Amino acid sequence: MADRFVDYKGIKVYYSPELDGGGMEFGQDFIPVVRKRFGKVGRCCEFGAGPGFIGFSLLAEGLCEKLDLVEINEDAVRAMEKTIKKNRLEGVAEVFLSDTFKDVDRKRSWNLVVSNPPHFDGGEDKYTRDMRIYDPGWRIHREFYRDIRMFLVKGGSSLFVENRFGSSPKLWKNMIIDAGLKYEGSFRYKTVGRIPRFSDVVAYVKGEKGFTKKSSVGEVLAKTALHAAYTIYYPYYFVLSKK
Ligand SMILES: C[S@@+](CC[C@H](N)C(=O)[O-])C[C@H]1O[C@@H](n2cnc3c(N)ncnc32)[C@H](O)[C@@H]1O
């Protein structure tokens, strides 16, 4: 049940902890990166959206006008539908329950697709256990790059965040070129010295008196420790491709 939310500039994004794949943490690096590289884009999609932390943040920051969200997990889709309803974003944001792009309206076209996808190769058994982490034989990535041409406008871009413990930029370069797209490069967003933000570690929990700011001490400590570790040894890098 997605009864927690984080507030991004007035958009309350509902989630439950088991849907969080890092979009509230390192996923927030998309905001400065998109601002710097693209400025404001028209139509944006978050692929493998989970609760939509990244996509709804881009919308809240005024970096995109319309947002589509693609996700295979029904619980995450329900959470995003709740976010859309509670924030009255009907007509602005739309969710597709879909395995890669199989059930996405073919008429959609996007200027930018962002994603924090599963970062590790693993068997189907691992994928069944946690779809946030594993991409069996890189099937999801391959299908994404194979099909994204249908949805990107000419000159449109795809920006993924990846984890160097699970992959190398060379893997993506080859996959992107094989799919007939332009590989624009891989880069790290400078996080050294990044200070853990309190807003990243405080969740909202529904209680008898409505929503209150509340996270368990363990949760706050764990997330703060994670931020400290990222500052020293940051594993995430971006991969940019273009149609
Ligand atoms: C690392 S998590 C990221 C979740 C969220 N975007 C975030 O940043 O917290 C990867 C997401 O991809 C979704 N996913 C996995 N396989 C997928 C597929 N075949 N099609 C669409 N989404 C998929 C997972 O359910 C999960 O929500």
The ligand as a Tripos MOL2 file, in Angstrom:
@<TRIPOS>MOLECULE
LIG
   27    29     1     0     0
SMALL
NO_CHARGES

@<TRIPOS>ATOM
      1 C1         15.8700    0.3360  -10.2170 C.3       1 LIG1
      2 S1         14.0940    0.2770  -10.1990 S.3       1 LIG1
      3 C2         13.7460    2.0080  -10.3610 C.3       1 LIG1
      4 C3         12.4030    2.4080   -9.8190 C.3       1 LIG1
      5 C4         12.1940    3.9410   -9.8070 C.3       1 LIG1
      6 N1         12.2900    4.4820  -11.1540 N.3       1 LIG1
      7 C5         13.2120    4.6060   -8.9290 C.2       1 LIG1
      8 O1         14.1090    5.2830   -9.4870 O.co2     1 LIG1
      9 O2         13.1490    4.4470   -7.7040 O.co2     1 LIG1
     10 C6         13.7070   -0.3830  -11.8160 C.3       1 LIG1
     11 C7         12.2210   -0.3770  -12.1640 C.3       1 LIG1
     12 O3         12.0530   -1.0050  -13.4510 O.3       1 LIG1
     13 C8         10.8680   -1.7690  -13.4190 C.3       1 LIG1
     14 N2         10.9090   -2.8030  -14.4530 N.ar      1 LIG1
     15 C9         11.5510   -3.9990  -14.3930 C.ar      1 LIG1
     16 N3         11.3310   -4.7020  -15.5020 N.ar      1 LIG1
     17 C10        10.5510   -3.9390  -16.3110 C.ar      1 LIG1
     18 C11         9.9940   -4.1370  -17.6070 C.ar      1 LIG1
     19 N4         10.2010   -5.2740  -18.2790 N.pl3     1 LIG1
     20 N5          9.2240   -3.1610  -18.1300 N.ar      1 LIG1
     21 C12         8.9980   -2.0080  -17.4310 C.ar      1 LIG1
     22 N6          9.5040   -1.7690  -16.2050 N.ar      1 LIG1
     23 C13        10.2770   -2.7280  -15.6430 C.ar      1 LIG1
     24 C14        10.8490   -2.3370  -12.0060 C.3       1 LIG1
     25 O4          9.5850   -2.8280  -11.6260 O.3       1 LIG1
     26 C15        11.3300   -1.1430  -11.1960 C.3       1 LIG1
     27 O5         10.2580   -0.3310  -10.7940 O.3       1 LIG1
@<TRIPOS>BOND
     1     1     2 1
     2     2     3 1
     3     2    10 1
     4     3     4 1
     5     4     5 1
     6     5     6 1
     7     5     7 1
     8     7     8 2
     9     7     9 1
    10    10    11 1
    11    11    12 1
    12    11    26 1
    13    12    13 1
    14    13    14 1
    15    13    24 1
    16    14    15 ar
    17    14    23 ar
    18    15    16 ar
    19    16    17 ar
    20    17    18 ar
    21    17    23 ar
    22    18    19 1
    23    18    20 ar
    24    20    21 ar
    25    21    22 ar
    26    22    23 ar
    27    24    25 1
    28    24    26 1
    29    26    27 1
@<TRIPOS>SUBSTRUCTURE
     1 LIG1         1 GROUP 0 **** ****
